[in-house]
Amino acid sequence: MPNINIRIEAIRAIPVTSPLQKVGEVWIRRLLVKVRLGTRADTLDAVLDTGAPLSILSKDLWETCDQSGDISWVQYPPSESIPKGTSVSLMGGLYPYRLGLIEVTPIDNEGKQLLKREVLVQCLEANIHPTANARPVINLAIMGLTHGICDGRYLVVNSSPLKEAGKAWLQDERPVEPSTPRVVGSIAGYHYYDRHSRRCDCETSH
């Protein structure tokens, strides 16, 4: 099945005090996926956030997509004002957003890629500024759990308590192939098939 590697990045350790010191360090991690937005030639790192219902892009990113005609607006295009209360909570702040569809291609550092998906994106009306524990590029894009690159795919995470250990990957579902019909009888020129097969119960022989 087609798949790409997802990077696991350790952000910081949580102090563990007695009597749990034997557990060792507990690390806060995040999953990073490389993506291509629309028809852009470059790629960027995005956080693959299973706790985010939708994907998120900061203004500087979606504006370049909009300029190249890569966004199909669902609600509140740039020509319209955003109604009060239409905002998403992110990193301690509230950000007004527009809603649009953008084709996103997931890839990895080995050159593998999955088919592009039309992703429903909350396009923030602001740029997200970096924090002490996050690189600027990480703040720009978040890939959410639904209506995005994970739809119809498996996210597999094989984690480890060690700081840099663990593997993760995103893979397509195995295609469902039609089952081969099984002939269970033949009467007067008619072949009868197993009802669990994906063909009709009977077929005339010629």
Secondary structure, DSSP 8 states (H G I E B T S, - for coil): --EEEEEEEEEEEE---TTSGGG--EEEEEEEEEEEETT-SS-EEEEE-TT-SSEEE-HHHHHHHHHTT-EEEEE--TTS---TT-EEEETTEEEEEEEEEEEEEEE-TTS-B---EEEEEEEESS-----TTS-HHHHHEEE-SSSSTTTTEEEEEE--SSTT--EEEEEE----------EEEEETTEEEE-TTSSS-SEEE--
